[in-house]
């Protein structure tokens, strides 16, 4: 346990639960909270959360608290949403910050640090299993931060911004492209299949490009059915967002799939993300299979 020495005023009690994918930067996020004056506890067992919050309520000093809770807990981490639900019924308010990163970024970080994944499996398999186990926590998070391309300074800025979270929760969107041949994204809430469009993979000069390249974009968006799909899908997502928020959902993953996840789905996911950003929604864009 460690106590921060400077930062936010202690008039109001603030509790943050920091969770997310191994290698996404949870330790760095906790250090940022510590710098902001928070009492930080890393790897707190779920079983001790009830007792810890009881002690915190009795203490005048523990007004600002950040708790790191993740897959190192083992399968008990999957019970965290239920435990947090009981805390809420006791009137204890909290915020959940979930850190995410692409598979490629996580693999690179583990390679650089030579750390072993907490699950003890081969890295690609461990990442898939960890994502599966953490889906319920990610679904109730107040804020999801994708650190794939973030510097340490940018992560600290994101953490600072998180302190301003207030009810009602904001809806964070994740737009994901994928290839059906590699399976559905496990955390997808809405999935759309664009294999009805002609495949650029069979067009000379386009096969080795991706949906982020201008020639592929021009080819796809020259198709009337592609333009119509994008408009109608954007209208659908825009109409559904307020409904999901009404039900208390704070994070929505919208997935678009094609055969290999390199051309059609990538192009349309990118354009969908851009249009949603124009509408003022916080959107994270992720192309799962574009480099396969």
C-alpha positions in Angstrom: 0.0 0.0 0.0 1.2 3.5 -0.7 -0.1 7.0 -0.1 0.2 9.9 -2.6 1.6 13.1 -1.2 0.0 15.8 -3.4 -3.0 16.5 -5.6 -6.8 16.7 -5.3 -8.6 18.2 -2.3 -10.1 15.7 0.1 -13.5 17.3 0.6 -15.4 14.6 -1.3 -14.8 10.9 -1.1 -13.7 9.4 -4.5 -13.2 5.7 -5.1 -11.8 4.4 -8.4 -11.4 0.8 -9.4 -8.7 0.3 -12.0 -8.9 -2.8 -14.1 -8.2 -3.9 -17.6 -6.0 -6.1 -19.8 -2.5 -7.1 -18.6 0.0 -4.9 -20.4 -2.5 -2.1 -21.0 -0.9 0.2 -18.4 -2.7 -0.3 -15.1 0.4 0.1 -13.0 1.2 3.4 -14.7 -2.4 4.5 -14.2 -2.2 3.8 -10.5 1.0 5.8 -10.3 -0.8 8.7 -12.0 -3.6 8.5 -9.4 -0.9 8.4 -6.6 0.6 11.6 -8.0 -2.9 13.2 -7.8 -3.1 12.5 -4.1 -4.9 9.1 -4.0 -4.3 6.3 -1.6 -3.5 3.4 -4.0 -3.7 -0.3 -3.5 -2.6 -2.6 -6.3 -4.0 -6.2 -6.7 -6.5 -5.9 -3.9 -8.3 -9.3 -3.6 -12.0 -9.2 -4.4 -12.8 -10.9 -1.0 -11.2 -8.0 0.9 -13.0 -5.3 -0.9 -16.0 -5.2 1.5 -13.8 -5.0 4.5 -11.5 -2.4 2.9 -14.4 -0.1 2.1 -15.7 -0.4 5.6 -12.3 0.7 7.0 -12.2 3.5 4.5 -15.6 4.8 5.6 -14.3 4.9 9.2 -11.1 6.8 8.2 -11.0 10.5 7.8 -7.8 10.2 5.7 -8.9 7.8 3.0 -11.0 10.3 1.0 -9.3 9.6 -2.3 -8.8 5.9 -3.1 -7.7 4.0 -6.2 -7.8 0.2 -6.3 -6.0 -2.0 -8.9 -8.1 -5.2 -9.5 -7.4 -7.5 -12.4 -6.7 -11.0 -13.7 -4.0 -11.6 -11.1 -6.9 -12.4 -8.8 -7.6 -15.5 -10.9 -11.2 -16.5 -11.5 -12.5 -14.6 -8.5 -12.1 -11.4 -10.6 -15.2 -12.5 -12.5 -17.2 -11.9 -9.3 -16.2 -8.3 -9.1 -19.3 -6.9 -10.7 -21.5 -8.7 -8.1 -19.3 -7.5 -5.2 -19.4 -3.9 -6.6 -23.2 -4.2 -6.9 -23.5 -5.0 -3.2 -21.3 -1.9 -2.4 -23.6 0.3 -4.4 -26.6 -1.0 -2.5 -24.8 0.1 0.7 -24.6 3.6 -0.7 -20.9 3.4 -1.6 -20.2 5.3 -4.8 -17.3 4.4 -7.1 -16.1 4.8 -10.7 -14.5 2.0 -12.8 -11.7 2.8 -15.1 -10.9 0.0 -17.6 -7.6 0.0 -19.6 -7.6 -1.6 -23.0 -5.0 -2.1 -25.8 -4.8 -4.0 -29.1 -3.3 -7.5 -29.1 -0.3 -6.2 -31.1 0.5 -3.5 -28.5 0.1 -6.0 -25.6 2.4 -8.6 -27.3 5.0 -5.9 -28.0 5.0 -4.7 -24.4 5.3 -8.2 -23.0 8.1 -8.9 -25.4 9.9 -5.7 -24.3 9.5 -6.4 -20.6 10.0 -10.2 -20.8 7.3 -10.5 -18.2 5.1 -13.7 -18.0 1.4 -13.3 -18.5 -0.5 -13.8 -15.2 -2.6 -16.6 -16.7 0.6 -18.6 -17.5 -0.6 -19.5 -21.0 1.0 -18.8 -24.4 0.6 -15.1 -24.9 -2.0 -15.0 -27.8 -4.2 -17.6 -25.9 -3.7 -15.8 -22.6 -4.9 -12.5 -24.1 -8.0 -14.1 -25.6 -8.9 -15.8 -22.3 -8.2 -12.6 -20.3 -10.5 -10.6 -22.6 -13.2 -13.2 -22.2 -13.0 -13.1 -18.4 -13.0 -9.3 -18.2 -16.0 -8.7 -20.5 -18.5 -8.2 -17.5 -16.2 -5.7 -15.9 -15.6 -3.8 -19.1 -19.3 -3.7 -19.7 -20.0 -1.7 -16.5 -16.9 0.5 -16.7 -17.5 4.3 -16.4 -14.5 4.9 -18.7 -12.6 2.7 -21.1 -9.2 4.0 -22.2 -7.4 2.4 -25.2 -3.7 2.8 -24.5 -2.5 1.1 -27.7 -0.8 4.3 -29.1 -0.6 6.3 -25.9 2.6 7.7 -24.4 3.0 7.8 -20.6 2.2 11.5 -20.6 -1.0 11.0 -22.6 -2.1 8.2 -20.2 -1.6 10.6 -17.2 -3.7 13.2 -19.0 -6.5 10.6 -19.6 -6.4 9.7 -15.9 -6.7 13.3 -14.9 -9.7 13.7 -17.2 -11.2 10.7 -15.6 -11.5 12.5 -12.2 -14.2 14.6 -13.8 -16.5 11.6 -14.4 -20.0 12.2 -13.0 -23.4 10.6 -13.3 -24.9 10.0 -15.7 -22.2 7.9 -17.2 -20.9 8.8 -20.6 -21.3 6.3 -23.5 -18.0 5.4 -24.9 -18.1 3.6 -28.3 -15.6 1.2 -29.7 -15.8 0.6 -33.5 -14.1 -2.7 -34.3 -13.4 -4.4 -37.7 -12.8 -8.1 -37.9 -12.6 -11.1 -40.2 -15.2 -13.9 -39.9 -12.5 -16.5 -40.7 -10.9 -15.6 -37.3 -14.1 -15.5 -35.3 -16.3 -12.9 -33.7 -14.9 -10.3 -31.3 -15.9 -11.7 -27.9 -16.9 -8.3 -26.5 -19.0 -7.1 -29.4 -22.5 -5.8 -28.6 -23.7 -5.1 -32.1 -22.3 -7.1 -35.1 -22.9 -6.3 -38.8 -21.8 -8.4 -41.7 -20.6 -6.6 -44.9 -19.7 -9.6 -46.9 -22.6 -8.7 -49.2 -20.3 -6.1 -50.8 -17.8 -7.0 -53.6 -14.5 -8.1 -52.2 -11.5 -5.8 -53.1 -9.3 -8.9 -52.4 -10.1 -10.0 -55.9 -9.4 -6.7 -57.6 -6.0 -6.3 -59.2 -3.9 -3.9 -57.3 -6.0 -3.9 -54.1 -5.4 -7.3 -52.5 -2.3 -6.2 -50.6 -3.8 -2.9 -49.5 -6.2 -2.4 -46.6 -9.5 -0.6 -46.1 -7.4 2.3 -44.7 -5.7 2.9 -48.0 -7.3 5.5 -50.3 -7.6 3.2 -53.4 -9.6 0.7 -51.4 -11.8 3.4 -49.9 -12.6 4.8 -53.3 -13.5 1.4 -54.7 -15.8 0.5 -51.8 -17.5 3.9 -51.5 -18.1 4.1 -55.2 -20.6 1.3 -54.6 -24.2 2.7 -54.0 -25.0 -0.2 -51.6 -21.9 0.7 -49.5 -22.9 4.3 -49.1 -26.5 3.3 -48.3 -25.3 0.8 -45.7 -23.1 3.3 -44.0 -25.9 5.9 -43.8 -28.5 3.4 -42.4 -26.0 1.8 -40.0 -25.0 5.2 -38.7 -28.6 6.2 -38.2 -29.3 2.9 -36.4 -26.3 3.3 -34.0 -27.2 6.9 -33.3 -30.8 5.9 -32.4 -29.7 3.1 -30.2 -27.1 5.0 -28.1 -29.7 6.9 -26.0 -31.6 3.7 -25.4 -28.5 1.8 -24.2 -27.6 4.8 -21.9 -31.1 4.7 -20.5 -30.4 1.1 -19.4 -27.2 2.1 -17.7 -24.8 0.9 -20.3 -21.6 3.0 -20.5 -19.6 1.2 -23.1 -20.8 -0.1 -26.5 -18.8 -2.1 -28.9 -19.9 -2.0 -32.6 -18.3 -4.6 -34.8 -18.2 -4.8 -38.6 -17.0 -8.0 -40.2 -16.0 -9.2 -43.6 -14.2 -12.4 -44.7 -10.6 -11.6 -43.8 -11.0 -8.3 -41.9 -8.7 -6.3 -44.2 -10.7 -4.4 -46.7 -14.5 -3.9 -46.5 -15.0 -4.1 -42.7 -11.9 -1.9 -42.1 -13.0 0.8 -44.5 -16.6 1.0 -43.2 -15.6 0.8 -39.6 -13.2 3.7 -40.1 -15.8 5.8 -41.8 -18.4 4.9 -39.2 -16.0 5.9 -36.4 -15.3 9.3 -38.1 -19.0 10.0 -38.5 -19.8 9.1 -34.8 -17.0 11.4 -33.7 -18.5 14.2 -35.7 -21.7 13.7 -33.7 -19.8 14.3 -30.5 -19.4 10.7 -29.3 -16.1 9.5 -27.8 -15.0 6.7 -30.1 -12.1 4.2 -30.1 -11.3 2.6 -33.4 -9.7 -0.8 -33.6 -9.0 -3.1 -36.6 -8.4 -6.5 -35.1 -7.4 -8.5 -38.2 -6.1 -5.9 -40.6 -2.4 -7.1 -40.4 -3.2 -10.8 -40.7 
